[in-house]
Amino acid sequence: MSDRAMKKGVRGIITGASTGIGKAMALQLARDYNASLLMNARGREELEAAAQEVRAAGGQAVTVVGDVSAAELSEQLLSVAKRDFGGLDFLVNNAGLARSGPMTALNLEDWRYVFEVNFFAALKLSYAVMPVFAEQKHGKIVNIASVAGKVAFPGSVCYAASKFALTGLSEGMAAEYSGKIDVITVCPGWVRTEFFKKNNTAEDPSILAQEASLKGWLMKNVLSISSEQAAHEIVGAMKKGGSHELVLTAPGVIVERMAGYFPELTQYLSSLLPSDRRPRKAD
């Protein structure tokens, strides 16, 4: 690529690529751009299955299994991308996790691990790729944050704090590297992915959207979006060029706007939510 446009054969790294938004982005980039993708996730079986789908969709896929919090992983990913693709055009910092529940249920190790995955992994990978992007005079960094990185709710304080940090990093990078590196900050609301099941949260939009009720219909058609819809919006922003912030889902946009215009009301409404909304275990 000689400029900042998205072209056929675009080369990139996607973390958390085995499921959800990461996998959906990989598939769309394979279909639309025959992308060469370095896909990372912790689970080998799911990651290899996703890579096979990417290849079938017209892309090239190389996998690196590993936890993004590992100290050496960022340099390993960059090294493999250079070796197998001859360079790199974009990075998607998508891997993330949550530790749900009231603050008193969490310890400092919980906080450290959540920040290592949700914030420091993205920071380390950004540091790794920025010299490459600076040298070739183009590159895109996509940071998948959250509406929780705009508004914090009881029971998700640890997760929200890590996503606030990622949002701040991403917005600051977009300003500092304006015109040099495209930085896209993504703040999704409810997206129907495996994230909620994996992180033991009570409100799983994927399950709620299957209910044969008004609540189920609203969740499927109004309150949440599919991972494919999210990927379409994000890839569209990458194609457009420049740095952008995307707030995804109708509730996400409403909450983000409320927090901006009516912060005290938003905080009051947030305080009415219970701090422990995790599903109860059967006796």
N, C-alpha and C positions, 0 to 999 in steps of 0.2 A: 504494500500500500504506500503510495507516494504522498497521500494527503490524509485528512481526517475523516474521509468518507468510509462507509461500510461497503466492502467489495467482496466478490466471490473469493473464497479461500481465506477469509479472515481468520486470524489465529488468536486463541484466548485460553485463559485459565478460568475455571468455574469451581469454586469450593461448595461443599454441600450439594454435589451434583447428582446424587443417586435418587433423590425423590423431590417432590414439591416444585418450588419455583426454579431451583437450580436445574433439575432435569427438564422441565418444560422449556426453559431458555435454551438448553443444549439442543433439544429436538427442533425448536423453531430455527435456531441458527444453522443447524444442519440442513434443514429443508430449504431455507431462503438463501443461504450463502455458501453451502457446501463447506461449512466451517471446519477448521482443524482445532480440536478441543482437547485440552488437558483437564480431565475430570478428576476431582478429588472428593473423597468421603471416607468415613471410618469403616463402613461395612463393605467387605469385598464382594459378597454375592450380589447385593443390590446394585453396587457400582458397576460391576461387570455387565449385569443385565441392562442397565441404562446405557452403557457404552455400545452394546450390541444394537439397541434401538437407534442410537445416533448414527451408527454406520449404515444401518438399513435405510435411514432417512436421507442419506447422501453426504454425511459428514465423515471426518476422520476423528477417531477417538483414541486417546491414550489415557490410561488410568494410573493414578498414584493413590494407594490406600494409606490413610494416616489421619491422625487427629491434628486439626489446624493449630492447636495450642502447642504442639511439639516445637521445640526451639529451632530445629534444623529444617523444618518442612518448607518454609518460604523459599529458602535458597535452593532446596531440592526441586521444587516446582518450577522455578525459573530456569534452572539448569536443564531439566528435562524438556521444557518448552523450546529452549534454544537448540538443544541437540536434535529433537525430533521435528520441529517446525521451522528452524532457522531464524526464529524471532518471535515477537509477541505484539499483538495489536490491542488487546483489552484484558482486563482482569475483572471478574465478578466476585466480590466478597459476599457470599451468600450463606455460608455455614453459620448456624446459630443454635442456641439452646436456651432453656429457661429453668429456673429453680422457683417453683410456685409456692405460695403460702406466706403467712405473716413473717415479718422480719425476725421475730423471736424464734421461729422454726428453722432459721438458717444460721450457719456459722461463717466465720471469715473464709474458710476454705471454699464454701459454696460460692461466696462472692468472688474470690480470686479466680476460680475456674470459669464462672460465667463471663467475667471480664476478659480472661485469656482467650476464650473462644469468640465472643461477640465483638470485642474491641481490639485487643492487642494482636490477634491473628490478622485482622484487616490492616492494622497499622504496619505490622512487619511485612506483609505482602506488598503494601503500597510502597514502603521504603525500597523493597527489592526491585520493583518494576520501574520506579520513577526514573532512574538513570537510563534505562533502555528507552523509555518513551522520550526523554529529553534529547537523547542522542539522535533518534530517528525523527524527532519533531512531530510526533503524533502518538496518540494512545488514549484509551478510555478506561476509567476506573468506575465500576458500578458498585455502590455500597448499599446492600439491602438492610435497611434499618427497620423502623416500625413506627406506627402511630404512637406506640408506647415510648418512642423516642421524642415525642412531642408533648404527650400528656401521660402522667404516671397515675396508676390506679392501685388501691390497696390490694395486697396479695401478689403484686408483680413489681414490687419496688426494686428488687435486685435486677431483674430483667430490664425494667425501664431505665434504670440508671446506666446500664451498659449501652443501651440503645441511644439514650441522650448523648452519651460520650461519642458514639459512632456518628450520630447526626451532626454534632459539633465539628468533629474531625472532617467529615465529608463536606460540609458547607464551607469550612475554613479553607480546605484544599481547593475547592471550586473557585474561591476568590483569589487565593494566592497563585494558582496556576492558570488563571483565566487566559484563554487564547493559546495555551501551550498543551494542556492536558484536559480532556473532557472528564468532568467528575459528575456522575449522576447519583443523586441521593434518592433512595426509594423508601417510602414510609407506608407499607401496606397496613390495612386494617385486617378484617377477617378474610383470609384466603384459605380455600378448602385444600389443605395439605395434611401430610402425616405428622406435622409439627406438634399438633395439639395432643394426639395420642402418645407420641414419644415422650412428651414433657408432662404428662399426667395432669392436664388441665381439664376443668369441668365443662367449659363451653367449647365443644368440638363442632365447628360449623359443618364439617363433612357429615357427621351423624345427624345433626339437627336438620340439615337440608334434605334428608331422606324421609323425614316425617310426613305422613299424609295429613297435613293440617295447615292452617293459615300460617302458623309459626314456621313450619317447614318450607312453605312456598316463599315466604318473605326472606328466609335465610338463603335460599337458593337463588332467588331472582333479584333481591334488593340489597340485603345486608352483607352478602359475601360474594366473592368471585372465585372462579376456578384458578388453579395454578397456570393453566394455559392462557386465560385472560390476562393475568398479571404479566406473564412472559411477553405477550403481544404488546402491552403498553411499554414495557421496559425496552424491548428490542426496537420499538418505534422511536423511543427517545434516543437510543444509540444511533439509529439511522439518521435522525434529524441533525445530529451534531451539536456541539456546544455543551455547556453544563446546565443541568436541569434538576429540579426537585419534583418528584412524583409522589403525591399522596393518593393511595389507591383505596377503593371502595367508598360508597356513599356515606356510611357512618364514619369512616376515617376522615373524610373531608369535613363533615359536620363537626366532629369533635375537635379537629385541628383548628377550624375557624372559630369555634366557640372559645377555645383556650386563648386565641389571639384577641378577640373582641370582648369577651366576658370572663376573664380569668378567675375572679372570685366565685362566680356562679358555677363555673366548671369544677373548681376545687370543692365547692360545697356538694355538688352532685356526686363527685367522685367519693367523697367521704361517706356517702350513704351505702356504698358497696361493701360487702363483707370482705375481710382480709384473707379468709380461707375458703376459696371456691374450688378446691380440688375435689375430685370424685371420692366419695366415701367407699372404703373397702368393705366387702361383705364380711359379716361376723363368722 
